[in-house]
Amino acid sequence: MNETIQIRGKLVDLSTPQVMGILNVTPDSFYAGSRVQTEAEIVQRCHQIIDEGASMIDVGGYSTRPGGTEVSEAEEMERLRFGLKIIRRELPDAIISVDTFRPDVAHMTVEEFGADIINDVSEGNETMYRLVSRLRVPYILMSQQPTLKSMLMSFARQVQQLRDCGACDIILDPGFGFGKTLEQNYEIMNQMERLHVMELPLLVGISRKSMIFKLLGTTPMESLNGTTVLNTISLMKGAHILRVHDVRQAVECVKMVQSLNSQIAK
């Protein structure tokens, strides 16, 4: 199992799970707590993410929620330029992941702001694969496949394509909430440890998603407890990165599961 990724020429160890805090420079992301648009809001949020214990910040300029407003490539770039300039000024050494499925947007964020990771929810394409390979940045490959069997087949094919393009650092994301029914999300969560057959780091992003609030009959605002439960299960099934809105609670999950695992190992 490969449990490291290379960031700016240095190895980042993922054997201790890391927390990635969400910062959306959008007006319409599904969870209002992640939306920041003014300079003061971005400053406050990026410091909050790091101060609460995250090691990575995931910045998005285009909401991928169901029914979200279409955003042009130019608008996405404008939003990201505004946010990334502030984040780099405030936290020049922070590990920044950019949530985008557009190769030109990804290229801009790496070239202009030194974005460290590209987080692509689209399952990618050869243009994106060649870009991240050339730029030598880690790539988060999300699956929208509805079953674990189809996901593993798709991952195997896409990882080979990435490696053929020269990509070195690949992180897998099972894509909870993307292209899956409520039941399928839980079926995949139940068997998620099978994804380790790919021998690549695993990112899980279930924070306040509909698989929680639809099951419980609540809202995203009321979904912190459910998020914590599923983050804990994800860690126990071997997740290396948790992508979350609520950083402090996720960091506590990591500490508690790590303590439990250390006792099991004795």
FENURLIN-V900379 format. One record per pair of residues at least 6 apart in sequence whose C-alpha atoms are under 7 Angstrom apart, sorted by the first residue. I is the first residue (numbers start at 1). GAP is how many residues later the second one is. D is the distance in Angstrom with one decimal. If there is no record, write none. Layout:
# FENURLIN-V900379
I,GAP,D
I,GAP,D
This chain:
# FENURLIN-V900379
1,198,4.3
1,199,6.2
2,197,5.8
2,198,5.4
2,199,6.5
3,10,6.2
3,11,5.1
3,12,5.5
3,198,5.8
4,7,6.1
4,8,5.4
4,9,4.7
4,10,5.4
5,6,5.6
5,7,5.3
5,8,6.9
5,133,6.9
5,164,5.7
6,6,5.9
6,163,6.9
7,109,6.3
14,226,5.7
15,225,6.8
17,222,6.9
17,223,4.4
17,224,5.4
17,237,6.6
18,36,6.9
18,37,6.4
18,222,6.2
18,223,4.8
18,224,6.5
19,35,4.8
19,36,6.0
19,37,6.6
19,222,5.6
19,223,4.9
19,224,6.2
19,228,7.0
19,231,6.8
19,232,6.6
20,34,5.6
20,35,6.3
20,36,4.5
20,37,5.4
20,38,6.3
20,221,6.8
20,222,5.9
20,223,4.6
20,224,6.2
21,28,5.6
21,33,6.1
21,35,6.3
21,36,4.9
21,37,6.0
21,222,6.0
21,223,5.2
21,224,5.8
21,226,6.0
22,12,6.3
22,35,6.1
22,36,4.9
22,37,6.3
22,221,6.8
22,222,5.9
22,223,5.3
23,11,5.5
23,12,6.6
23,34,6.8
23,35,6.0
23,36,5.0
23,37,6.6
24,10,5.6
24,11,4.9
24,12,6.0
24,35,5.6
24,36,4.7
24,37,6.1
25,10,6.0
25,11,5.2
25,12,5.4
25,35,6.1
25,36,5.2
25,54,6.2
25,55,7.0
25,58,6.5
26,9,5.9
26,10,6.7
26,11,6.6
26,35,5.6
26,36,6.5
26,37,6.7
27,8,6.3
28,35,6.5
28,40,7.0
29,6,6.4
29,34,5.0
29,36,6.5
30,35,6.0
31,189,6.3
34,211,6.3
36,6,5.6
42,41,6.8
43,43,7.0
43,44,6.9
46,41,6.6
49,198,6.2
52,195,5.9
52,196,5.0
53,194,6.8
53,195,6.5
53,198,6.3
54,193,6.3
55,40,6.7
56,38,6.6
56,39,4.8
56,40,5.8
56,41,7.0
57,38,6.4
57,39,5.0
57,40,5.9
58,38,6.0
58,39,4.5
58,40,5.6
58,41,6.5
59,38,6.2
59,39,4.9
59,40,5.8
60,38,6.0
60,39,4.8
60,40,6.8
61,15,5.1
61,18,5.7
61,19,5.6
62,9,6.4
62,14,6.1
77,28,6.1
84,29,6.7
95,21,6.0
96,19,5.4
96,20,5.3
96,21,6.4
97,18,6.2
97,19,5.8
97,20,4.4
97,21,5.6
97,22,6.4
98,17,6.7
98,19,6.3
98,20,5.2
98,21,5.7
99,19,6.3
99,20,4.6
99,21,6.0
100,6,6.5
100,19,6.1
100,20,5.4
101,19,4.8
101,20,6.2
101,21,5.7
101,23,7.0
103,24,6.8
103,25,5.2
103,28,7.0
106,12,6.7
109,6,5.5
110,6,6.9
116,21,6.0
117,20,5.6
117,21,5.0
117,22,5.9
118,20,6.5
118,21,5.0
118,22,6.2
119,20,6.1
119,21,4.7
120,20,6.0
120,21,6.0
120,22,6.4
121,21,5.2
122,20,6.8
123,18,6.0
123,19,5.3
123,20,5.6
123,21,7.0
129,33,5.5
129,36,6.5
130,35,5.5
132,7,6.7
132,35,6.8
133,32,6.3
133,33,5.3
133,34,4.3
138,31,4.6
138,32,5.8
139,30,6.4
139,31,5.1
139,32,6.1
140,30,6.0
140,31,4.6
140,32,5.8
140,33,6.6
141,29,7.0
141,30,6.1
141,31,5.1
141,32,5.9
142,30,6.1
142,31,4.4
142,32,5.8
142,33,5.4
143,8,6.4
143,30,6.3
143,31,5.2
143,32,5.2
144,31,5.8
144,34,5.2
144,35,5.0
145,6,5.1
145,34,6.4
146,33,6.1
146,34,4.9
146,38,6.2
147,37,6.6
147,41,6.7
148,40,5.8
170,30,6.8
171,29,6.1
171,30,5.0
171,31,5.7
171,32,6.7
172,28,6.8
172,29,6.3
172,30,4.9
172,31,6.0
173,29,6.0
173,30,4.9
173,31,5.9
174,30,7.0
176,9,5.9
176,29,6.7
176,30,6.1
177,8,6.8
177,32,6.9
177,33,6.9
177,34,6.7
182,29,5.6
185,26,6.9
192,45,6.5
193,44,5.1
193,45,6.4
201,39,5.9
202,37,5.2
202,38,5.3
202,39,6.5
203,36,6.0
203,37,5.9
203,38,4.6
203,39,5.9
204,35,6.5
204,37,6.3
204,38,5.2
204,39,6.2
205,37,6.1
205,38,4.8
205,39,6.5
206,21,6.6
207,20,5.3
207,37,5.1
207,38,6.2
208,12,5.1
208,15,5.1
208,16,6.3
208,19,5.8
209,11,6.7
212,11,6.5
212,14,5.9
213,6,5.2
213,7,6.2
213,10,6.0
228,22,6.8
232,21,5.9
235,22,6.9
236,21,6.9
